[in-house]
Amino acid sequence: MCVNVCGIRFSRASRIYHFDTGGLELRQGDWVIVKTEKGTSLGQVALPPFDMELEPSQLEGLRRVLRKAGRTDFDQLERCRQREKEAFAYCLERIEALGLSMKLVAAECFFDSSKYVFYFTAEGRVDFRELVKQLVARFPVRIEMRQIGVRHEAKMIGGLGTCGQELCCARFLTDFRPVSVRMAKTQNLSLNPTKISGVCGRLMCCLGYEHDIYEEFKRGLPKIGKRVKTAKGEGVVIKQNPLTETVLLQVDEETTLEVRREDVVDGLSGYWGFEDDDPDINDSLDDEDPFEGES
């Protein structure tokens, strides 16, 4: 069945969700009111309407745009923002009073004010039952405490990266993909934690942007430690440069030679002790910090 749908985003850099337009004439950038699992919500059209073929089973979960947002809806949004500020300040005060080992990141008030969600980070589990009791007494709505990771914290707070640009996670990333030290190593980057870590303390997400390209370029280059023959002589590969498609050869104890990939005549068997003995690290950084304990 063909259905006219549009893509709706509820906050900056959040995921885009598809909704039935319900016959409304919508354009990208329009604000609309929709029904979600969180209740009535205000969202913005990120993808203009288009026709999509859906199976009957898929239609069951497809929600519909209720209407375009009006002035009263924006007034309600402003009231929600004020309630969030009040809830954040009160929760922060209670956390300090109760001596809880947790860091409050943000407070969210649902658009229909039916529920408050408090986002926090903590090194371990936190017994916040007394905190919830006090929050419910102060705000007579449903209360949820949601623990998040440090990368989600950076996404919610925002900031600037070492490149001077706004954080990718806050600007356009909709999810976090695993990042490993091997990605930095493949791109010949310094493995100094301060050089390749983001403001969240984890490896920078941008390490994965060009990793596949570097891997493709490197596949056509002789491996480090390989003894090769060129028109200018023989040598052992001690460094690869994927971008220029060249390798650096150790000809003898004092001489090095940089040659292009096409200048390598033959790859000879045997190694001269330049084996790449660094560990193959593929640990996901969603939960672990690979630099913990290092100076």
C-alpha positions as CSV (number, residue, x, y, z in Angstrom):
1,M,0.0,0.0,0.0
2,C,1.3,3.5,-0.9
3,V,1.2,6.0,1.9
4,N,2.3,9.6,2.0
5,V,4.8,10.1,4.8
6,C,7.2,12.7,6.1
7,G,10.2,12.5,8.4
8,I,10.0,14.3,11.7
9,R,12.7,15.2,14.2
10,F,12.1,16.1,17.8
11,S,15.4,17.7,18.7
12,R,18.5,18.7,16.9
13,A,20.6,15.7,15.8
14,S,18.0,13.3,16.9
15,R,16.8,10.4,14.8
16,I,14.2,11.0,12.1
17,Y,10.9,9.2,12.5
18,H,8.4,8.6,9.7
19,F,4.8,9.7,10.2
20,D,1.7,9.6,7.9
21,T,1.0,13.1,6.7
22,G,-2.7,12.6,7.1
23,G,-3.3,14.5,3.9
24,L,-1.8,17.7,5.3
25,E,0.3,19.9,3.0
26,L,3.6,20.0,4.8
27,R,7.0,21.4,3.9
28,Q,10.5,20.9,5.3
29,G,10.9,23.0,8.4
30,D,7.2,23.1,9.4
31,W,6.4,22.4,13.0
32,V,3.7,19.8,13.7
33,I,1.9,18.1,16.5
34,V,2.1,14.3,16.6
35,K,1.2,11.4,18.9
36,T,4.2,9.4,20.1
37,E,5.0,6.9,22.9
38,K,5.7,10.0,25.0
39,G,2.2,11.3,24.4
40,T,1.5,14.5,22.4
41,S,4.8,15.9,21.0
42,L,6.0,18.9,19.0
43,G,8.3,18.0,16.1
44,Q,9.8,19.6,13.0
45,V,9.5,18.2,9.5
46,A,13.0,17.1,8.5
47,L,12.1,15.2,5.4
48,P,9.4,16.6,3.1
49,P,6.4,14.4,2.3
50,F,7.0,11.5,-0.1
51,D,5.1,8.3,-1.1
52,M,6.3,5.1,0.5
53,E,5.2,1.5,-0.2
54,L,4.4,-0.2,3.1
55,E,3.2,-3.7,4.0
56,P,0.0,-4.1,6.0
57,S,2.0,-5.1,9.0
58,Q,4.1,-1.9,8.8
59,L,1.0,0.3,8.7
60,E,0.0,-0.8,12.2
61,G,3.0,1.0,13.8
62,L,2.8,4.1,11.5
63,R,1.5,7.1,13.5
64,R,-0.2,10.1,11.9
65,V,0.6,13.8,12.1
66,L,-2.3,15.4,14.0
67,R,-2.0,19.0,12.8
68,K,0.4,21.9,12.2
69,A,1.6,23.6,15.3
70,G,0.1,27.0,16.3
71,R,0.9,29.8,18.6
72,T,-0.6,28.0,21.6
73,D,1.7,25.0,21.0
74,F,4.8,27.2,21.1
75,D,3.5,28.8,24.3
76,Q,3.2,25.4,25.7
77,L,6.7,24.5,24.6
78,E,8.0,27.6,26.4
79,R,6.2,26.6,29.6
80,C,7.8,23.2,29.3
81,R,11.3,24.8,29.0
82,Q,10.6,26.8,32.2
83,R,9.5,23.7,34.0
84,E,12.6,21.9,32.9
85,K,14.8,24.7,34.4
86,E,12.8,24.5,37.7
87,A,13.0,20.7,37.8
88,F,16.7,20.7,37.0
89,A,17.5,23.2,39.8
90,Y,15.4,21.3,42.4
91,C,16.8,17.9,41.5
92,L,20.3,19.2,41.6
93,E,19.7,20.6,45.1
94,R,18.2,17.3,46.3
95,I,21.1,15.3,44.9
96,E,23.6,17.4,46.9
97,A,21.5,17.3,50.0
98,L,21.2,13.5,49.8
99,G,24.9,13.1,49.0
100,L,24.3,10.9,45.9
101,S,27.3,10.1,43.7
102,M,25.7,11.1,40.4
103,K,26.0,14.0,38.0
104,L,22.7,15.5,36.7
105,V,22.9,16.3,33.0
106,A,19.5,17.5,32.0
107,A,15.8,17.5,32.8
108,E,13.1,16.9,30.2
109,C,9.5,17.8,30.5
110,F,7.1,16.0,28.1
111,F,5.2,18.3,25.8
112,D,1.9,17.5,27.6
113,S,3.6,17.8,31.0
114,S,2.6,14.3,31.9
115,K,6.2,13.1,32.7
116,Y,9.6,14.4,33.7
117,V,12.8,12.6,32.8
118,F,16.1,13.3,34.6
119,Y,19.2,12.3,32.8
120,F,22.4,11.6,34.8
121,T,25.8,10.0,34.7
122,A,27.4,7.9,37.4
123,E,30.3,5.5,37.7
124,G,28.1,2.7,39.1
125,R,24.6,2.0,40.3
126,V,22.9,4.7,42.4
127,D,20.1,4.2,45.0
128,F,17.9,7.2,44.1
129,R,14.6,5.9,45.6
130,E,14.5,8.7,48.2
131,L,15.3,11.2,45.5
132,V,12.4,10.0,43.4
133,K,10.1,10.3,46.4
134,Q,11.1,13.9,46.9
135,L,10.7,14.7,43.2
136,V,7.2,13.2,43.1
137,A,6.2,15.2,46.1
138,R,7.5,18.4,44.4
139,F,6.2,17.6,40.9
140,P,3.0,15.5,40.9
141,V,3.7,13.8,37.6
142,R,5.4,10.6,36.5
143,I,9.2,10.7,37.2
144,E,11.9,8.7,35.5
145,M,15.6,8.7,36.3
146,R,17.6,7.7,33.2
147,Q,21.4,6.9,33.4
148,I,23.3,7.8,30.3
149,G,26.9,7.4,29.1
150,V,29.5,10.1,28.7
151,R,29.1,10.3,25.0
152,H,25.4,10.9,25.3
153,E,26.2,13.5,27.9
154,A,28.4,15.4,25.4
155,K,25.6,15.1,22.8
156,M,23.1,16.6,25.2
157,I,25.3,19.4,26.5
158,G,27.1,20.2,23.3
159,G,30.4,22.1,22.9
160,L,33.4,22.6,20.6
161,G,35.8,19.9,19.5
162,T,39.6,20.2,19.1
163,C,38.9,21.1,15.5
164,G,37.1,24.2,16.5
165,Q,33.8,22.9,15.1
166,E,30.6,22.2,17.1
167,L,30.6,18.6,18.4
168,C,29.5,16.1,15.7
169,C,27.3,14.3,18.1
170,A,25.4,17.5,19.0
171,R,25.3,18.7,15.4
172,F,24.3,15.7,13.2
173,L,25.2,12.3,14.5
174,T,22.0,10.3,15.3
175,D,23.7,7.3,16.9
176,F,27.1,6.3,18.2
177,R,29.1,3.7,16.3
178,P,32.0,1.7,17.8
179,V,35.4,3.5,17.5
180,S,38.7,1.7,18.2
181,V,42.4,2.6,18.6
182,R,43.0,0.6,15.4
183,M,41.2,3.3,13.4
184,A,43.7,5.9,14.6
185,K,46.6,3.6,13.9
186,T,45.4,2.9,10.4
187,Q,45.4,6.6,9.6
188,N,48.9,7.0,11.0
189,L,47.7,9.3,13.8
190,S,49.4,9.8,17.1
191,L,48.1,7.4,19.7
192,N,48.5,10.0,22.5
193,P,45.1,9.9,24.3
194,T,44.9,13.7,24.5
195,K,45.3,13.9,20.7
196,I,42.6,11.4,19.7
197,S,40.0,11.7,22.5
198,G,37.0,14.0,22.5
199,V,35.5,16.1,25.2
200,C,33.7,13.1,26.5
201,G,37.0,11.3,27.2
202,R,36.3,8.6,24.6
203,L,37.9,8.3,21.2
204,M,36.7,10.9,18.7
205,C,33.8,9.7,16.6
206,C,35.4,11.3,13.5
207,L,38.2,8.6,13.6
208,G,35.7,6.4,11.8
209,Y,34.7,8.8,9.0
210,E,37.7,8.0,6.8
211,H,38.7,4.7,8.2
212,D,37.3,2.6,5.3
213,I,39.1,4.8,2.7
214,Y,42.4,4.4,4.5
215,E,41.8,0.6,4.7
216,E,41.1,0.5,1.0
217,F,44.2,2.5,0.1
218,K,46.4,0.4,2.4
219,R,45.3,-2.8,0.8
220,G,47.3,-1.9,-2.3
221,L,50.5,-1.1,-0.4
222,P,53.2,-3.5,0.7
223,K,52.8,-4.3,4.4
224,I,55.1,-2.9,7.1
225,G,58.0,-5.3,7.6
226,K,57.8,-6.7,4.0
227,R,61.1,-6.7,2.0
228,V,60.5,-5.3,-1.5
229,K,62.4,-4.7,-4.6
230,T,62.3,-1.4,-6.6
231,A,64.1,0.1,-9.6
232,K,66.3,1.9,-7.1
233,G,67.2,-1.1,-4.9
234,E,65.8,-3.3,-2.2
235,G,64.5,-2.4,1.2
236,V,62.1,-3.1,4.0
237,V,58.8,-1.2,4.4
238,I,58.9,0.7,7.6
239,K,56.0,3.1,6.9
240,Q,53.0,3.4,4.7
241,N,51.4,6.6,3.5
242,P,47.9,5.7,2.1
243,L,47.1,9.3,0.9
244,T,50.1,9.6,-1.3
245,E,50.2,5.9,-2.1
246,T,53.8,5.7,-1.1
247,V,55.9,3.6,1.3
248,L,59.1,4.4,3.1
249,L,61.8,1.8,2.8
250,Q,64.8,1.1,5.1
251,V,67.6,0.4,2.6
252,D,70.4,0.1,5.2
253,E,71.1,1.3,8.7
254,E,71.5,4.9,7.5
255,T,69.5,5.2,4.3
256,T,65.7,5.4,3.8
257,L,63.9,5.7,0.5
258,E,60.3,6.8,-0.3
259,V,58.8,5.1,-3.4
260,R,55.4,5.0,-5.0
261,R,53.3,1.9,-5.1
262,E,53.8,1.4,-8.8
263,D,57.5,1.6,-8.4
264,V,57.6,-1.6,-6.3
265,V,58.8,-4.2,-8.8
266,D,58.6,-7.3,-6.6
267,G,57.8,-8.3,-3.0
268,L,60.4,-10.6,-1.7
269,S,59.8,-13.1,1.0
270,G,61.2,-12.6,4.5
271,Y,61.3,-9.9,7.1
272,W,64.0,-7.8,8.6
273,G,62.6,-7.5,12.1
274,F,60.1,-4.8,11.4
275,E,57.1,-6.9,12.3
276,D,54.1,-4.8,13.4
277,D,53.8,-6.1,16.9
278,D,51.3,-3.6,18.2
279,P,48.1,-5.3,19.5
280,D,45.1,-5.4,17.3
281,I,42.7,-3.4,19.4
282,N,39.1,-3.5,18.4
283,D,37.5,-2.7,21.7
284,S,34.3,-0.7,21.5
285,L,34.4,2.4,23.5
286,D,30.8,2.6,24.3
287,D,31.5,1.3,27.9
288,E,35.2,1.0,28.3
289,D,38.0,3.6,28.3
290,P,41.1,2.1,26.6
291,F,43.3,4.8,28.2
292,E,42.3,4.1,31.8
293,G,45.4,3.9,33.9
294,E,47.8,5.3,31.3
295,S,49.8,8.4,31.9
